[in-house]
Amino acid sequence: MGFLYRSTRNENETATASEAILKGLAEEGGLFVPDEIPELDVSFEELAAMDYKGVAYEVMSRMLTDFTEDELMYCINGAYDKKFDTELIAPVKYHHGAYILELFHGKTIAFKDMALSILPYLMTTAAKKNNIDKEIVILTATSGDTGKAALAGFADVPGTRIAVFYPKNGVSPIQEKQMVTEKGANTFVAGITGNFDDAQTGVKKMFSDKTLAEYLDEKGFQFSSANSINIGRLVPQMVYYVYAYTRLVAAGTVKPGDEINVVVPTGNFGNILAAYYASEMGLPVKKFICASNDNKVLYDFFATGEYDRNREFILTTSPSMDILISSNLERLIYRIAGNDAEKNSELMKSLAETGKYEITDEMKKNLYKFYGNFATTEEVASTIHNVYAEDGYVLDTHTAVAVNVYDKYKADTEDDTPTIIASTASPYKFARSVVEALVDTGNESAKLSTDSLDDFALVDELEKLSAVKIPQAVEEIRTAPVMHETVCDKEEMESVVKNFLGI
Ligand SMILES: *Cc1c(COP(=O)(O)O)cnc(C)c1O
């Protein structure tokens, strides 16, 4: 089948799905994008009768056209199994006037598991299909959640190694503990003295370094990426939007074809882009509501048409969204420019050189389905507090950004279309910020008592408050020994990777 992926920066660079997954990134920093998204030619009623794996097959087979049915089913069955703590994989729950799509029931209790539990299967299958005899080295920059999810996925997978870089002072203590206690023999984890953008820029630099690629090739290695710049991350993320919609169809909440809104707490723009791709496949979405924290570069972009990263980087209570360069926005820019690699390259060059770019009025018109807003750190805390007061449901800090922005959207528009909110992490992952928000915010002595507790004591506190059992992922790391102690500058990233590979 002729469904090709193409670089956002060079219309002549094409790849099959399996090649695009293996490469991760196109040449010269481009991202692989599908030429066009095929229509999902299965009815919503039929999909509503399928389980998660069934929906996953229907959606993914349309996008990964060079995988056989057997290959894809092997990947899906390997990924969406008992690693998830519910057979539903991604349950939908109604709270605060919206359908909360819980994407945190996988091994590392963040939504990254949805794609990273299948990516290693897709990657090793793609390697086999393409007769790759090199060891694949996954390079990953993480704002906190990708790191552990990727480590968990690739740990001890034959033919692969994985190196993860995280901002040393920019992740939650639980997130850090999850990563540095990773036992897989093929894994490497380093904190960098910089922020997520520094880590991501360093990783992208290694990817586009041709001399380094040749050297690796000589030594029997090749790089790939587990970040959402890899199309193998985005395609599995399209699945749960279709899945959630068809659960609403099954429940009779929406009629097949009725529109919904989706709200996505956004950082690197991968999750919301997957929703957009799902809509191009036929999911009826009225508005894509893009929720940002204090690092509101996307809110400003949707408001003005100018993307400007020249601003202070703010550390918030939703660290996985502390990002000023949203890599996947490039894929949307390419699309709204009419699949124009030249125009996109020009804008991305401007971003690299001046830290900003401005889209044309014509392109801006194509963004009419997007709504952006943001929630401050105080608003996040009060949202967690208030939703808990309503019915005892505990939001994590990232999901609270989304819920707060949804409230603002409704106030702005009075739109009452049924709405799905992507819930991207378990509150246990951010126990300190969540417990502080739950205890009476005006109560000084309650605040003092949380200050004196360590993060695992707060986890116990949260169990009492939420009546949700402490996830296995948290219990596991409580007493686990630290396996990774490297801290380096961003300039040292290449040398620590070589060191890890023994070359
Ligand atoms: C990664 C992450 C996000 C942001 O997702 P993007 O795809 O990067 O926009 C939001 N919330 C949590 C908990 C995350 O781990």
The ligand as a Tripos MOL2 file, in Angstrom:
@<TRIPOS>MOLECULE
LIG
   15    15     1     0     0
SMALL
NO_CHARGES

@<TRIPOS>ATOM
      1 C1          4.1930   13.9890   28.8520 C.3       1 LIG1
      2 C2          3.0890   14.4450   29.7200 C.ar      1 LIG1
      3 C3          2.2330   15.4810   29.3300 C.ar      1 LIG1
      4 C4          2.4280   16.2380   28.0410 C.3       1 LIG1
      5 O1          2.1690   15.4450   26.9150 O.3       1 LIG1
      6 P1          2.6860   15.8900   25.4730 P.3       1 LIG1
      7 O2          2.3550   14.7710   24.5730 O.co2     1 LIG1
      8 O3          4.1750   16.0800   25.6210 O.co2     1 LIG1
      9 O4          2.0170   17.1670   25.1330 O.co2     1 LIG1
     10 C5          1.1850   15.8130   30.1660 C.ar      1 LIG1
     11 N1          0.9940   15.1760   31.3440 N.ar      1 LIG1
     12 C6          1.8100   14.1880   31.7580 C.ar      1 LIG1
     13 C7          1.5640   13.5590   33.0700 C.3       1 LIG1
     14 C8          2.8740   13.7750   30.9550 C.ar      1 LIG1
     15 O5          3.6700   12.7850   31.3750 O.3       1 LIG1
@<TRIPOS>BOND
     1     1     2 1
     2     2     3 ar
     3     2    14 ar
     4     3     4 1
     5     3    10 ar
     6     4     5 1
     7     5     6 1
     8     6     7 2
     9     6     8 1
    10     6     9 1
    11    10    11 ar
    12    11    12 ar
    13    12    13 1
    14    12    14 ar
    15    14    15 1
@<TRIPOS>SUBSTRUCTURE
     1 LIG1         1 GROUP 0 **** ****
